[in-house]
Amino acid sequence: MNTSFNILVEILKIPTQNYNKSYTLVELTNAVTPCFYLSDERRNQARVLKTLILLNDIN
């Protein structure tokens, strides 16, 4: 099972590839999901959102 940290790393990679673009929760989820093989879309979005909140709290 993957941790929020692993998802965080994957999320942080996305903007570095195209820093002029903003991403929706759905776009981030779709970009991260293939890395973690999760099947439930709502659960995936919840994990990504939880990770984004964690990232925000770190700052």
Backbone as a chain_set.jsonl record, in Angstrom:
{"seq": "MNTSFNILVEILKIPTQNYNKSYTLVELTNAVTPCFYLSDERRNQARVLKTLILLNDIN", "coords": {"N": [[0.846, -1.182, 0.0], [0.493, 2.224, -0.775], [1.84, 5.216, 0.584], [0.799, 8.486, 1.737], [2.98, 10.073, 1.386], [4.323, 9.002, -0.86], [2.431, 9.534, -2.83], [2.457, 12.283, -2.633], [5.045, 12.862, -3.595], [4.734, 12.091, -6.272], [2.742, 13.916, -7.06], [4.132, 16.317, -6.774], [5.949, 16.106, -8.828], [4.492, 16.561, -11.132], [3.791, 19.41, -11.646], [6.369, 20.329, -12.157], [6.96, 19.401, -14.621], [5.412, 20.894, -16.344], [5.26, 23.896, -15.68], [3.716, 26.168, -16.176], [1.075, 25.594, -16.192], [-2.084, 25.11, -14.607], [-3.683, 22.704, -12.498], [-6.547, 20.646, -12.157], [-8.284, 18.867, -9.528], [-9.199, 16.457, -10.549], [-7.546, 16.123, -12.817], [-5.009, 15.897, -11.584], [-5.486, 13.591, -10.079], [-5.97, 11.713, -12.116], [-3.469, 11.73, -13.282], [-1.823, 10.723, -11.278], [-2.96, 8.305, -10.467], [-2.378, 6.034, -12.266], [0.121, 5.316, -11.315], [-0.315, 4.089, -8.916], [-2.3, 2.173, -9.071], [-5.038, 2.186, -8.222], [-8.523, 1.617, -7.903], [-10.991, 2.862, -7.316], [-12.488, 5.82, -8.089], [-13.4, 8.021, -6.511], [-12.138, 7.487, -4.096], [-9.51, 7.701, -4.898], [-9.414, 10.44, -5.585], [-9.897, 11.498, -3.063], [-7.584, 10.691, -1.713], [-5.62, 12.119, -3.127], [-6.484, 14.74, -2.611], [-6.233, 14.775, 0.192], [-3.468, 14.554, 0.359], [-2.685, 16.928, -0.893], [-3.663, 18.769, 0.972], [-2.061, 18.092, 3.137], [0.406, 18.864, 2.072], [-0.057, 21.629, 1.904], [-0.292, 22.231, 4.628], [2.303, 21.791, 5.456], [3.654, 23.951, 4.465]], "CA": [[0.0, 0.0, 0.0], [1.298, 3.435, -0.902], [1.579, 6.225, 1.591], [0.565, 9.841, 1.244], [4.268, 10.615, 0.959], [4.568, 8.578, -2.24], [1.518, 10.306, -3.672], [2.991, 13.642, -2.602], [6.182, 12.92, -4.513], [4.207, 12.053, -7.638], [2.047, 15.185, -7.31], [5.129, 17.371, -6.933], [6.606, 15.943, -10.118], [3.619, 17.013, -12.219], [3.997, 20.825, -12.029], [7.725, 20.569, -12.65], [6.975, 19.044, -16.03], [4.762, 21.98, -17.077], [5.014, 24.83, -14.585], [2.802, 27.25, -16.559], [-0.284, 25.066, -16.217], [-2.717, 24.751, -13.34], [-4.289, 21.387, -12.59], [-7.711, 20.364, -11.325], [-8.163, 17.66, -8.719], [-9.402, 15.317, -11.45], [-6.329, 15.969, -13.629], [-3.96, 15.363, -10.721], [-5.837, 12.214, -9.754], [-5.742, 10.887, -13.299], [-2.032, 11.642, -13.521], [-1.198, 9.95, -10.202], [-3.599, 6.994, -10.327], [-1.665, 4.909, -12.895], [1.296, 4.941, -10.528], [-0.706, 3.406, -7.688], [-3.24, 1.105, -9.395], [-6.236, 2.247, -7.39], [-9.651, 1.476, -8.803], [-12.127, 3.689, -6.953], [-12.165, 7.205, -8.44], [-13.6, 8.918, -5.356], [-11.074, 7.219, -3.12], [-8.307, 8.29, -5.478], [-9.497, 11.889, -5.426], [-9.751, 11.79, -1.63], [-6.162, 10.547, -1.37], [-4.892, 13.251, -3.71], [-6.867, 15.928, -1.854], [-5.59, 14.659, 1.513], [-2.051, 14.826, 0.171], [-2.551, 18.368, -1.15], [-3.87, 19.448, 2.249], [-0.826, 17.856, 3.886], [1.421, 19.741, 1.486], [-0.386, 22.985, 2.315], [0.01, 22.349, 6.059], [3.761, 21.837, 5.612], [4.062, 25.336, 4.207]], "C": [[0.887, 1.239, 0.0], [0.878, 4.472, 0.128], [1.29, 7.562, 0.945], [1.87, 10.468, 0.77], [4.579, 10.25, -0.486], [3.683, 9.339, -3.215], [2.002, 11.742, -3.755], [4.143, 13.802, -3.581], [5.695, 12.94, -5.958], [3.502, 13.356, -7.998], [3.05, 16.307, -7.539], [5.875, 17.274, -8.257], [5.805, 16.572, -11.258], [3.836, 18.48, -12.583], [5.404, 21.113, -12.558], [7.854, 20.233, -14.129], [6.356, 20.134, -16.903], [4.329, 23.037, -16.059], [4.076, 25.975, -14.936], [1.344, 26.82, -16.544], [-0.8, 24.85, -14.805], [-3.489, 23.452, -13.555], [-5.5, 21.295, -11.683], [-7.443, 19.108, -10.511], [-8.3, 16.422, -9.597], [-8.152, 15.07, -12.296], [-5.183, 15.391, -12.8], [-4.223, 13.895, -10.382], [-5.564, 11.292, -10.927], [-4.258, 10.716, -13.586], [-1.347, 10.738, -12.501], [-1.712, 8.518, -10.147], [-2.854, 5.869, -11.032], [-0.44, 4.45, -12.104], [0.933, 4.057, -9.334], [-1.77, 2.334, -7.882], [-4.433, 1.062, -8.447], [-7.456, 2.282, -8.299], [-10.805, 2.424, -8.519], [-11.795, 5.171, -7.149], [-12.326, 8.165, -7.268], [-12.521, 8.714, -4.298], [-9.752, 7.816, -3.617], [-8.295, 9.794, -5.276], [-9.331, 12.28, -3.962], [-8.292, 11.687, -1.197], [-5.343, 11.717, -1.897], [-5.206, 14.515, -2.929], [-6.227, 15.924, -0.471], [-4.107, 15.003, 1.424], [-1.809, 16.305, -0.101], [-2.739, 19.183, 0.128], [-2.638, 19.287, 3.13], [0.29, 18.764, 3.38], [1.184, 21.185, 1.905], [-0.027, 23.207, 3.793], [1.515, 22.425, 6.319], [4.263, 23.25, 5.4], [3.475, 26.21, 5.252]], "O": [[1.904, 1.29, 0.692], [-0.295, 4.58, 0.486], [1.51, 7.747, -0.252], [1.871, 11.298, -0.14], [5.046, 11.092, -1.253], [4.128, 9.74, -4.291], [1.964, 12.353, -4.823], [4.199, 14.786, -4.319], [6.19, 13.719, -6.772], [3.645, 13.849, -9.117], [2.843, 17.156, -8.406], [6.382, 18.281, -8.751], [6.379, 17.058, -12.233], [4.052, 18.771, -13.76], [5.593, 22.053, -13.329], [8.755, 20.727, -14.808], [6.728, 20.284, -18.067], [3.174, 23.065, -15.633], [3.67, 26.706, -14.032], [0.464, 27.622, -16.858], [-0.049, 24.456, -13.913], [-3.897, 23.145, -14.675], [-5.483, 21.808, -10.564], [-6.489, 18.376, -10.776], [-7.583, 15.441, -9.399], [-7.745, 13.922, -12.471], [-4.468, 14.501, -13.26], [-3.311, 13.068, -10.395], [-4.993, 10.214, -10.757], [-3.836, 9.669, -14.08], [-0.38, 10.055, -12.839], [-0.956, 7.607, -9.81], [-2.703, 4.804, -10.433], [-0.02, 3.299, -12.228], [1.791, 3.352, -8.803], [-2.111, 1.642, -6.922], [-4.785, 0.0, -7.933], [-7.423, 2.913, -9.356], [-11.543, 2.759, -9.445], [-10.929, 5.714, -6.463], [-11.477, 9.03, -7.055], [-12.055, 9.673, -3.682], [-8.978, 8.368, -2.834], [-7.29, 10.361, -4.847], [-8.691, 13.287, -3.657], [-7.819, 12.501, -0.405], [-4.476, 12.244, -1.199], [-4.3, 15.287, -2.614], [-5.732, 16.953, -0.012], [-3.559, 15.662, 2.308], [-0.841, 16.878, 0.4], [-2.047, 20.179, 0.337], [-2.218, 20.234, 3.795], [1.027, 19.358, 4.168], [2.136, 21.894, 2.229], [0.486, 24.266, 4.153], [1.95, 23.049, 7.287], [5.19, 23.696, 6.076], [3.688, 27.422, 5.234]]}, "num_chains": 1, "name": "protein.A"}
